[in-house]
Amino acid sequence: MNLITVNHLKKSFGVTSILDNINLSLNSHGKMAIVGRNGAGKSTLVKIICGLETYDSGNIYLSSNLKLGYFSQDSLINSEEKVIDEMSLVFDKQITLKKKLDKLANQLNTTSDEETLTKYTNMLQTFEEIGGYTFEYHIETILNKFGFKDYYHHQVNQLSGGQRTRLALAKLLLSEPDLLILDEPTNHLDLETVEFLENFLKSYKHAIIIISHDRYFLNQVVNQVYEIEFNQGFLYKGNYDSYLTQKNERYEHMKKQFDLQQKMIQKEQEFINKNIVRATTSSRAKSRRKKLEKIEVLENPNVDNKNIKVNFDFSRNTGNIVLDVQNLSIGYEEPFLNNIDFLIKKGEKVAILGPNGIGKSTLLKTLNKAINPLGGNIKYGAGVNIAYFDQDLAMLHSNNTVLDELWDENRMMLEKDIRGVLGSFLFTGDDVFKCVNDLSGGEKVRLALSKLTLVKANLLILDEVTNHLDILSREVLESALINFPGTIIFVSHDRFFINQVATRIIEITIDEVVEYIGDYNYYIEKKKEANLIEETKKETNANHFMEQKKLKSEQKKRQKKIDNLEEEIAQLEDELHQLKIYQQTEEVYSDYQKAQDVHDTIEHKQKQLDDKIHSWTELIEEIDQL
């Protein structure tokens, strides 16, 4: 059964058409990615589905009682509640029932009437069925995975904007709607959290619509891709890689059909032109012309080749050693990372990885000399010239026009040359007179990149350079960075981008800096190996613990037997001593039968004593060998 069906949907902003004849449907287990260039209408479409945006014509059908959850890049929670209490609101039904159960349990302490007991039993069964015993575990798990382990009792409104956005996503995931719509959910998540989100969505039992530029993420999660291109949509089955293959095959097929038809039309037209004036062939030519006029002419398949052009180059080379970082401490008033050591050589492309808040951006700022180190030393190699991309785009001046933003720092260049550079980044015509403050996130990143190319630096330091770029622009940037002959140090949460560009990875943790000579796939492989070794070690330790526990148990058992034997031996020795004294009395030695009975008893007791001493000796030896 389809949860949503969209038929012939159209949407325009003024005279500009955004969506034209959009048709799509999604069943209860579908996991769909909506892809397309920035500005293609992806976010507009999901807002229309959610009822947050109007549309011009068409129909949208949602299944009855559909529970729909929506997360956007601007989502955040405003609340006076504590973090743990805010998340608990998702499970209001379970919490209310728990209070009723507690009340009934108290009643049962004072009364045991059958009606109350039956009511309590039925309510307890319902509580279990709706996850009453597990909801607290789910809350804690997702809070910990989203980086809120130490924030349970913080007030939500005291968190940063980024934290409140992450909390909004975490809360939405807990609510498990029938249709989960996520617009760029991986933005500002660290790699560990992205991987958790991936696994969560892969096992999610309901329908999902995702807008994302994270190609790794889409490959792992979705089973269908809906592309919006030239205002229209087309559905492809499979993940993102499968979509790319199918799209290319579809284009090749359409192009082939178009070319074949064009050849046929040309051939027919030549026959008509040649024979229309001849009396003997005129009727045939007219007949073929009528047939030709009835043919539905195929359109030449379009490919949106409009893309940025990026080229990084430098004016002078560096020495072999570009950066030598020794015992570095970084932070602001107080250091939050110490003892950082690494060496960067010419031509290396180094990705800096680590959890959110560890200090990756602070490290890049320190390497760029934007903030001073709090300890240690950074040695810059000969001829090093740095160009720095700040994820906050602080290098842009909001009141400038696009043209002036480049021209102010490159006054020796002619206007036509500045326009040429801007044109490479899709700023054409009157676009160059737009105010920087009015640009979209993607446009600002393109403008910042255009500035970077003019620095002619041999060391690029890039902090989340792919933010706000669509997938095609990311691919162009990847190619430019791969072909850049200089050195790159970068931070990114785009794993595909890291894998394409990085030749080396430096992972920063609170305790150490670990280096991996290879790309992201190599890094993941080595992390898995390390985790496997750690798990094996834990398993070995666990086995050793169990063996030791078993050994101690055996020792205790033997010691208990020894203690019992020693008591029995002492008792037998005492009995024998008493019997031997009794044997010497006149009462016994004067009575043959009694003397024989006492003698037999002494021999029996002596044998018992010997057996027990032998058992005691064996147990002592066994304990010594354990």
C-alpha positions as CSV (number, residue, x, y, z in Angstrom):
1,M,0.0,0.0,0.0
2,N,1.3,3.5,-0.9
3,L,1.7,5.9,1.9
4,I,2.0,8.9,-0.5
5,T,1.1,9.4,-4.1
6,V,1.9,12.6,-6.0
7,N,0.3,13.2,-9.4
8,H,1.1,15.9,-12.0
9,L,2.4,18.3,-9.3
10,K,3.4,21.8,-10.5
11,K,5.0,24.6,-8.5
12,S,6.3,28.0,-9.6
13,F,7.8,30.9,-7.8
14,G,6.5,33.9,-9.8
15,V,7.3,33.2,-13.4
16,T,10.0,30.7,-12.6
17,S,8.9,27.0,-12.8
18,I,10.4,24.9,-10.1
19,L,8.5,21.6,-10.4
20,D,6.6,20.5,-13.5
21,N,4.5,17.3,-13.8
22,I,6.0,15.6,-10.8
23,N,4.7,12.0,-10.2
24,L,5.9,9.7,-7.5
25,S,4.6,7.2,-5.0
26,L,6.1,5.5,-1.9
27,N,5.0,2.3,-0.1
28,S,5.2,1.6,3.6
29,H,8.7,0.1,3.3
30,G,10.2,2.3,0.6
31,K,13.5,4.2,1.3
32,M,13.8,7.0,-1.3
33,A,16.5,9.5,-2.0
34,I,15.5,12.7,-3.7
35,V,18.5,14.1,-5.6
36,G,19.3,17.0,-7.9
37,R,21.3,20.2,-8.2
38,N,21.0,22.9,-5.6
39,G,17.9,24.9,-6.4
40,A,16.3,22.0,-8.3
41,G,13.3,21.9,-6.0
42,K,14.1,19.0,-3.7
43,S,13.4,20.8,-0.4
44,T,10.4,22.5,-2.0
45,L,8.9,19.1,-2.9
46,V,9.2,17.6,0.6
47,K,7.8,20.7,2.1
48,I,4.8,20.4,-0.2
49,I,4.4,16.7,0.9
50,C,4.5,17.8,4.5
51,G,1.9,20.5,3.9
52,L,4.4,23.3,4.7
53,E,4.4,24.7,1.1
54,T,1.6,25.4,-1.3
55,Y,1.5,24.1,-4.9
56,D,-0.1,25.3,-8.2
57,S,-1.8,22.2,-9.5
58,G,-1.8,18.4,-9.2
59,N,-2.8,16.1,-6.4
60,I,-1.2,14.7,-3.3
61,Y,-2.7,11.7,-1.5
62,L,-1.6,10.6,1.9
63,S,-2.8,7.4,3.5
64,S,-5.3,7.8,6.4
65,N,-3.8,8.2,9.9
66,L,-0.4,8.6,8.4
67,K,2.2,9.6,11.1
68,L,4.6,11.8,9.3
69,G,7.9,13.1,10.7
70,Y,10.0,15.9,9.1
71,F,13.5,17.1,9.8
72,S,15.1,20.0,7.9
73,Q,18.4,21.8,8.0
74,D,16.7,24.5,10.1
75,S,15.0,22.2,12.6
76,L,15.8,22.8,16.3
77,I,14.0,22.4,19.6
78,N,13.0,25.4,21.7
79,S,12.2,24.1,25.2
80,E,12.7,24.9,28.9
81,E,12.8,21.1,29.6
82,K,15.9,19.2,30.5
83,V,17.3,17.1,27.6
84,I,16.3,13.8,29.1
85,D,12.7,15.0,29.9
86,E,12.3,16.5,26.4
87,M,13.2,13.1,24.9
88,S,10.8,11.4,27.3
89,L,7.9,13.3,25.8
90,V,8.0,10.9,22.9
91,F,7.0,8.1,25.2
92,D,4.2,9.9,27.0
93,K,1.9,6.9,26.6
94,Q,4.4,4.6,28.3
95,I,5.2,7.0,31.1
96,T,1.5,7.6,31.8
97,L,0.8,3.9,31.9
98,K,3.9,3.3,34.2
99,K,2.4,5.8,36.7
100,K,-0.9,4.0,36.7
101,L,0.9,0.7,37.2
102,D,2.8,2.1,40.2
103,K,-0.4,3.3,41.7
104,L,-2.0,-0.1,41.3
105,A,1.1,-1.8,42.8
106,N,0.7,0.4,45.9
107,Q,-2.9,-0.6,46.2
108,L,-2.0,-4.3,46.0
109,N,0.3,-3.8,48.9
110,T,-2.7,-3.0,51.1
111,T,-5.4,-5.1,49.3
112,S,-5.4,-8.3,47.2
113,D,-8.9,-8.2,45.7
114,E,-9.2,-10.1,42.4
115,E,-10.4,-7.2,40.4
116,T,-7.4,-5.0,41.2
117,L,-5.0,-7.9,40.5
118,T,-6.6,-8.6,37.1
119,K,-6.5,-5.0,36.2
120,Y,-2.8,-4.8,37.1
121,T,-2.0,-8.0,35.2
122,N,-3.7,-6.7,32.0
123,M,-2.1,-3.3,32.3
124,L,1.3,-4.9,32.8
125,Q,0.9,-6.9,29.6
126,T,-0.1,-3.8,27.7
127,F,2.9,-2.0,29.2
128,E,5.2,-4.7,27.9
129,E,3.6,-4.7,24.4
130,I,4.2,-0.9,23.9
131,G,7.8,-1.1,25.0
132,G,7.4,0.0,28.5
133,Y,10.5,-1.9,29.7
134,T,12.8,-0.7,26.9
135,F,11.9,3.0,26.2
136,E,14.4,4.4,28.8
137,Y,17.2,2.3,27.2
138,H,16.3,3.6,23.7
139,I,16.4,7.2,25.0
140,E,19.8,6.8,26.6
141,T,21.2,4.9,23.5
142,I,20.2,7.6,21.0
143,L,21.3,10.5,23.3
144,N,24.7,8.9,23.8
145,K,25.1,8.2,20.1
146,F,24.2,11.9,19.2
147,G,26.7,13.3,21.7
148,F,24.5,14.1,24.7
149,K,26.0,11.6,27.2
150,D,27.0,14.5,29.5
151,Y,23.9,16.7,28.8
152,Y,21.0,14.7,30.2
153,H,20.1,17.3,32.8
154,H,21.0,20.4,30.8
155,Q,18.2,22.7,29.8
156,V,17.5,22.4,26.1
157,N,17.5,26.2,25.5
158,Q,21.0,26.4,27.0
159,L,22.4,24.2,24.3
160,S,24.0,25.6,21.1
161,G,22.0,25.9,17.9
162,G,23.8,22.9,16.4
163,Q,23.1,20.8,19.5
164,R,19.4,21.7,19.4
165,T,19.3,20.7,15.8
166,R,20.9,17.3,16.6
167,L,18.5,16.9,19.5
168,A,15.6,17.5,17.1
169,L,16.8,14.7,14.8
170,A,17.4,12.4,17.7
171,K,13.9,13.0,19.1
172,L,12.3,12.5,15.7
173,L,14.1,9.1,15.2
174,L,12.8,8.0,18.6
175,S,9.2,8.8,17.6
176,E,9.4,6.3,14.7
177,P,6.9,7.9,12.3
178,D,5.3,5.9,9.5
179,L,7.0,8.2,7.0
180,L,10.3,9.8,8.0
181,I,11.4,12.8,5.8
182,L,15.0,13.9,6.3
183,D,16.4,17.0,4.6
184,E,20.3,16.9,4.9
185,P,20.3,14.9,8.2
186,T,24.1,14.3,8.1
187,N,25.1,18.0,8.1
188,H,27.2,18.8,11.2
189,L,27.2,15.1,12.4
190,D,30.6,13.6,13.1
191,L,31.5,10.3,11.3
192,E,30.6,8.0,14.2
193,T,27.2,9.6,14.5
194,V,26.6,9.4,10.7
195,E,27.4,5.7,10.8
196,F,25.0,5.2,13.7
197,L,22.3,7.0,11.7
198,E,23.0,4.9,8.7
199,N,22.6,1.7,10.6
200,F,19.5,3.0,12.3
201,L,17.9,3.9,9.0
202,K,19.0,0.6,7.3
203,S,17.0,-1.3,9.9
204,Y,14.1,1.2,10.1
205,K,10.8,-0.7,9.6
206,H,8.9,2.2,8.0
207,A,9.2,4.5,4.9
208,I,11.9,7.1,4.5
209,I,12.5,10.0,2.1
210,I,16.0,11.5,2.3
211,I,17.6,14.5,0.7
212,S,21.4,14.3,1.1
213,H,24.6,15.0,-0.7
214,D,26.4,12.3,1.2
215,R,27.0,9.5,-1.4
216,Y,28.2,6.9,1.1
217,F,25.1,7.5,3.2
218,L,22.7,7.2,0.2
219,N,24.4,4.0,-1.0
220,Q,23.9,2.4,2.4
221,V,20.3,3.5,3.1
222,V,18.1,3.9,0.1
223,N,16.5,1.4,-2.3
224,Q,15.2,4.0,-4.9
225,V,16.4,7.4,-6.2
226,Y,14.1,10.1,-7.5
227,E,16.0,12.7,-9.5
228,I,14.7,16.2,-10.2
229,E,16.3,17.6,-13.3
230,F,15.0,20.3,-15.6
231,N,12.0,20.7,-13.3
232,Q,10.9,17.1,-13.8
233,G,11.3,13.9,-11.9
234,F,12.4,10.4,-12.8
235,L,12.6,7.3,-10.6
236,Y,15.4,4.8,-10.5
237,K,15.4,1.6,-8.5
238,G,18.4,0.8,-6.3
239,N,20.9,2.8,-4.3
240,Y,22.9,5.8,-5.5
241,D,25.5,3.9,-7.5
242,S,22.8,2.0,-9.2
243,Y,21.0,5.3,-10.0
244,L,24.2,6.6,-11.7
245,T,24.5,3.5,-13.9
246,Q,20.8,3.5,-14.8
247,K,20.8,7.2,-15.6
248,N,23.7,6.8,-18.0
249,E,22.1,3.8,-19.6
250,R,18.8,5.6,-20.0
251,Y,20.5,8.6,-21.5
252,E,22.4,6.4,-24.0
253,H,19.2,4.6,-25.0
254,M,17.3,7.9,-25.5
255,K,20.2,9.4,-27.4
256,K,20.3,6.3,-29.7
257,Q,16.6,6.4,-30.3
258,F,16.7,10.1,-31.0
259,D,19.7,9.7,-33.4
260,L,18.0,6.8,-35.3
261,Q,14.7,8.8,-35.6
262,Q,16.6,11.9,-36.9
263,K,18.4,9.8,-39.5
264,M,15.0,8.3,-40.6
265,I,13.4,11.8,-40.7
266,Q,16.3,13.1,-42.8
267,K,16.2,10.2,-45.2
268,E,12.4,10.6,-45.6
269,Q,12.7,14.3,-46.1
270,E,15.4,13.9,-48.7
271,F,13.1,11.4,-50.6
272,I,10.1,13.9,-50.3
273,N,12.2,16.8,-51.5
274,K,13.6,14.8,-54.4
275,N,10.3,13.3,-55.6
276,I,7.5,15.8,-54.7
277,V,7.8,17.6,-58.0
278,R,8.0,14.6,-60.2
279,A,4.7,13.5,-61.7
280,T,5.5,9.8,-61.5
281,T,6.6,9.9,-57.8
282,S,4.6,12.9,-56.4
283,S,1.8,10.8,-54.9
284,R,4.3,8.6,-53.1
285,A,6.2,11.6,-51.8
286,K,3.0,13.2,-50.6
287,S,1.9,10.0,-48.9
288,R,5.3,9.7,-47.1
289,R,5.1,13.4,-46.1
290,K,1.7,12.8,-44.4
291,K,3.2,9.8,-42.5
292,L,6.2,11.9,-41.5
293,E,3.9,14.7,-40.3
294,K,2.1,12.2,-38.0
295,I,5.3,11.0,-36.3
296,E,5.8,12.0,-32.7
297,V,9.3,13.6,-32.9
298,L,11.5,12.6,-30.0
299,E,13.3,15.3,-28.0
300,N,17.0,15.4,-27.9
301,P,17.8,14.1,-24.4
302,N,19.2,16.9,-22.3
303,V,22.1,16.5,-19.9
304,D,22.6,19.3,-17.3
305,N,26.3,19.9,-18.0
306,K,26.3,23.3,-16.4
307,N,28.8,23.1,-13.6
308,I,31.6,24.9,-11.8
309,K,35.1,24.8,-13.2
310,V,37.8,24.7,-10.5
311,N,41.5,24.8,-11.0
312,F,44.0,25.2,-8.1
313,D,47.6,26.1,-8.9
314,F,50.5,27.8,-7.2
315,S,53.2,30.3,-8.2
316,R,56.1,28.6,-6.4
317,N,57.0,25.3,-4.9
318,T,57.7,24.3,-1.4
319,G,60.5,22.2,0.1
320,N,60.0,18.5,0.9
321,I,58.8,19.3,4.5
322,V,55.7,21.5,4.5
323,L,54.8,21.4,8.2
324,D,56.5,19.9,11.3
325,V,54.1,19.9,14.3
326,Q,55.8,19.1,17.6
327,N,54.2,18.7,21.0
328,L,51.5,21.2,20.0
329,S,48.8,22.3,22.5
330,I,45.8,24.1,21.1
331,G,42.8,25.9,22.5
332,Y,41.7,29.4,23.5
333,E,42.1,30.3,27.1
334,E,42.8,26.8,28.2
335,P,44.2,23.9,26.0
336,F,41.8,21.1,25.1
337,L,44.3,19.1,23.0
338,N,47.9,18.5,24.0
339,N,51.0,16.6,22.7
340,I,50.0,16.8,19.0
341,D,52.9,15.6,16.7
342,F,52.8,15.0,13.0
343,L,54.9,15.8,9.9
344,I,53.3,16.9,6.5
345,K,55.4,16.4,3.3
346,K,55.0,18.1,0.0
347,G,52.2,16.7,-2.2
348,E,50.4,14.9,0.6
349,K,46.6,15.2,0.9
350,V,45.8,14.7,4.6
351,A,42.4,14.3,6.1
352,I,42.0,15.2,9.8
353,L,39.3,13.0,11.5
354,G,37.9,13.0,15.0
355,P,34.6,13.4,16.9
356,N,32.7,16.7,17.0
357,G,34.2,19.1,19.5
358,I,37.6,17.4,19.6
359,G,39.3,20.5,18.1
360,K,39.7,19.8,14.4
361,S,38.7,23.3,13.3
362,T,40.8,24.8,16.1
363,L,43.8,22.8,14.8
364,L,43.3,24.1,11.3
365,K,43.0,27.7,12.5
366,T,46.2,27.2,14.5
367,L,48.0,25.8,11.4
368,N,46.7,28.8,9.5
369,K,48.1,31.2,12.1
370,A,44.6,32.5,12.8
371,I,45.0,31.7,16.5
372,N,48.2,31.1,18.5
373,P,49.3,27.7,19.8
374,L,49.2,27.4,23.6
375,G,52.3,25.3,23.6
376,G,54.6,23.4,21.4
377,N,55.9,24.4,18.0
378,I,54.8,24.5,14.3
379,K,57.7,24.7,11.8
380,Y,56.7,25.8,8.3
381,G,58.8,24.6,5.4
382,A,60.6,26.8,2.9
383,G,58.3,28.7,0.5
384,V,55.0,27.6,2.1
385,N,52.1,29.8,1.1
386,I,48.7,29.0,2.7
387,A,45.1,29.4,1.4
388,Y,42.5,28.7,4.0
389,F,38.8,27.8,3.6
390,D,36.8,28.5,6.8
391,Q,33.6,26.5,7.2
392,D,31.9,29.7,8.7
393,L,32.9,31.6,5.5
394,A,34.5,34.3,7.6
395,M,36.6,35.2,4.5
396,L,33.5,36.8,2.8
397,H,32.4,40.4,3.4
398,S,28.6,40.4,3.7
399,N,28.1,44.0,2.3
400,N,30.2,43.5,-0.8
401,T,28.9,42.6,-4.2
402,V,30.1,39.3,-5.7
403,L,32.3,41.3,-8.2
404,D,33.9,43.5,-5.5
405,E,34.5,40.5,-3.2
406,L,37.0,39.2,-5.7
407,W,38.2,42.5,-7.1
408,D,39.0,44.1,-3.7
409,E,41.8,41.5,-3.1
410,N,42.9,41.3,-6.8
411,R,43.1,45.0,-7.9
412,M,45.7,44.3,-10.6
413,M,43.2,42.1,-12.5
414,L,40.9,43.5,-15.2
415,E,37.2,43.4,-14.7
416,K,36.7,41.0,-17.6
417,D,39.2,38.6,-16.0
418,I,37.5,38.8,-12.6
419,R,34.2,38.1,-14.4
420,G,35.8,35.2,-16.2
421,V,36.8,33.6,-12.8
422,L,33.3,34.2,-11.4
423,G,31.8,32.7,-14.6
424,S,33.7,29.5,-13.9
425,F,31.8,29.4,-10.6
426,L,28.4,30.0,-12.3
427,F,28.2,33.8,-11.5
428,T,27.2,35.3,-14.8
429,G,25.6,38.5,-16.1
430,D,23.9,40.5,-13.3
431,D,24.7,37.7,-10.7
432,V,28.0,39.5,-10.1
433,F,26.1,42.5,-8.7
434,K,24.3,40.5,-6.0
435,C,25.1,41.3,-2.4
436,V,27.1,38.6,-0.7
437,N,24.7,38.7,2.2
438,D,21.8,37.7,-0.2
439,L,23.5,34.6,-1.6
440,S,22.5,31.1,-0.7
441,G,24.8,28.8,1.2
442,G,25.9,27.0,-1.9
443,E,26.6,30.3,-3.7
444,K,28.7,31.6,-0.8
445,V,30.8,28.4,-0.9
446,R,31.3,28.8,-4.7
447,L,32.3,32.5,-4.2
448,A,34.8,31.5,-1.4
449,L,36.3,28.8,-3.6
450,S,36.7,31.3,-6.5
451,K,38.7,33.5,-4.1
452,L,40.8,30.6,-3.0
453,T,41.9,29.8,-6.6
454,L,43.3,33.3,-7.0
455,V,45.6,33.0,-4.0
456,K,47.9,30.6,-5.9
457,A,48.8,28.9,-2.7
458,N,50.9,25.7,-2.4
459,L,49.2,24.6,0.8
460,L,45.4,24.4,1.0
461,I,43.8,24.2,4.5
462,L,40.1,23.3,4.0
463,D,37.5,23.2,6.8
464,E,34.3,21.4,5.6
465,V,34.7,22.8,2.1
466,T,31.9,20.6,0.7
467,N,29.2,22.1,2.9
468,H,26.2,23.4,0.9
469,L,27.7,22.0,-2.4
470,D,25.5,19.6,-4.5
471,I,26.9,16.3,-5.6
472,L,28.0,17.3,-9.1
473,S,29.9,20.3,-7.6
474,R,31.6,18.1,-5.1
475,E,32.7,15.8,-7.9
476,V,34.3,18.7,-9.8
477,L,36.0,19.9,-6.6
478,E,37.3,16.4,-5.8
479,S,38.8,16.2,-9.3
480,A,40.5,19.6,-8.9
481,L,42.0,18.7,-5.5
482,I,43.1,15.2,-6.7
483,N,45.0,17.0,-9.6
484,F,46.4,19.8,-7.4
485,P,50.2,19.4,-7.3
486,G,50.5,21.0,-3.9
487,T,49.7,19.9,-0.4
488,I,46.3,19.7,1.3
489,I,45.2,19.5,4.9
490,F,41.4,19.2,5.3
491,V,38.5,18.4,7.6
492,S,35.3,16.9,6.1
493,H,32.4,14.7,7.2
494,D,31.8,13.6,3.6
495,R,33.3,10.1,3.6
496,F,33.1,9.8,-0.2
497,F,35.0,13.1,-0.6
498,I,37.6,11.9,2.0
499,N,38.1,8.6,0.2
500,Q,38.6,10.3,-3.2
501,V,41.0,13.0,-2.0
502,A,43.0,11.8,1.0
503,T,46.3,10.0,0.7
504,R,46.8,9.9,4.4
505,I,44.5,10.2,7.5
506,I,45.3,11.7,10.9
507,E,42.8,10.7,13.6
508,I,42.7,12.9,16.7
509,T,41.3,11.5,19.9
510,I,41.5,13.0,23.4
511,D,44.4,10.6,24.2
512,E,46.4,10.4,21.1
513,V,47.1,11.1,17.4
514,V,46.9,8.1,15.1
515,E,48.1,8.1,11.5
516,Y,46.9,5.9,8.6
517,I,48.8,5.9,5.3
518,G,45.9,5.5,2.9
519,D,42.4,6.6,2.0
520,Y,39.2,6.4,4.0
521,N,38.5,2.8,3.0
522,Y,42.0,1.8,4.3
523,Y,41.3,3.7,7.5
524,I,38.0,1.8,8.0
525,E,39.7,-1.5,7.3
526,K,42.4,-0.8,9.9
527,K,39.9,0.4,12.4
528,K,38.0,-2.8,12.0
529,E,41.2,-4.8,12.4
530,A,42.0,-2.9,15.6
531,N,38.5,-3.4,16.9
532,L,38.7,-7.1,16.2
533,I,42.0,-7.4,18.1
534,E,40.5,-5.5,21.0
535,E,37.4,-7.7,21.0
536,T,39.6,-10.8,20.8
537,K,41.6,-9.5,23.7
538,K,38.5,-8.8,25.7
539,E,37.2,-12.3,24.8
540,T,40.6,-13.8,25.9
541,N,40.4,-11.8,29.1
542,A,36.9,-12.9,29.6
543,N,37.8,-16.6,29.1
544,H,40.8,-16.1,31.4
545,F,38.5,-14.6,34.0
546,M,36.1,-17.5,33.7
547,E,39.0,-20.0,34.0
548,Q,40.3,-18.2,37.0
549,K,36.8,-18.1,38.5
550,K,36.4,-21.8,37.8
551,L,39.8,-22.5,39.3
552,K,39.0,-20.6,42.4
553,S,35.7,-22.5,42.7
554,E,37.6,-25.8,42.4
555,Q,40.1,-24.6,45.0
556,K,37.2,-23.7,47.4
557,K,35.6,-27.1,46.9
558,R,38.8,-28.9,47.6
559,Q,39.6,-26.7,50.6
560,K,36.2,-27.4,52.0
561,K,36.8,-31.1,51.6
562,I,40.2,-30.7,53.3
563,D,38.6,-28.8,56.2
564,N,36.0,-31.5,56.6
565,L,38.6,-34.2,56.4
566,E,40.8,-32.5,59.0
567,E,37.8,-32.4,61.4
568,E,37.1,-36.1,60.7
569,I,40.8,-37.0,61.1
570,A,41.0,-35.1,64.4
571,Q,37.8,-36.8,65.7
572,L,39.1,-40.3,64.6
573,E,42.5,-39.7,66.3
574,D,40.7,-38.7,69.5
575,E,38.4,-41.8,69.3
576,L,41.4,-44.0,68.8
577,H,43.2,-42.5,71.7
578,Q,40.2,-43.1,73.9
579,L,39.8,-46.7,72.7
580,K,43.5,-47.5,73.3
581,I,43.2,-46.2,76.9
582,Y,40.0,-48.2,77.3
583,Q,41.8,-51.3,75.9
584,Q,44.3,-51.2,78.8
585,T,41.6,-51.2,81.5
586,E,40.9,-54.4,83.5
587,E,37.3,-54.4,82.3
588,V,38.5,-55.1,78.8
589,Y,41.7,-57.3,79.1
590,S,40.0,-59.5,81.7
591,D,37.1,-60.2,79.2
592,Y,38.3,-62.1,76.1
593,Q,35.2,-61.2,74.0
594,K,35.2,-57.6,75.0
595,A,38.9,-57.3,74.4
596,Q,38.4,-58.8,70.9
597,D,35.5,-56.3,70.1
598,V,37.7,-53.3,71.2
599,H,40.6,-54.6,69.1
600,D,38.3,-55.0,66.0
601,T,36.9,-51.5,66.6
602,I,40.4,-50.0,66.9
603,E,41.5,-51.7,63.6
604,H,38.4,-50.4,61.9
605,K,38.9,-46.8,63.1
606,Q,42.6,-47.0,62.2
607,K,41.7,-48.0,58.6
608,Q,39.2,-45.1,58.4
609,L,41.9,-42.8,59.7
610,D,44.4,-44.1,57.2
611,D,41.9,-43.7,54.3
612,K,41.1,-40.1,55.3
613,I,44.7,-39.1,55.7
614,H,45.4,-40.6,52.2
615,S,42.5,-38.5,50.8
616,W,43.7,-35.4,52.6
617,T,47.2,-35.9,51.1
618,E,45.8,-36.2,47.5
619,L,43.7,-33.1,47.9
620,I,46.7,-31.1,49.2
621,E,48.7,-32.2,46.1
622,E,45.8,-31.3,43.8
623,I,45.6,-27.8,45.2
624,D,49.3,-27.3,44.8
625,Q,49.0,-28.3,41.1
626,L,46.1,-25.9,40.4
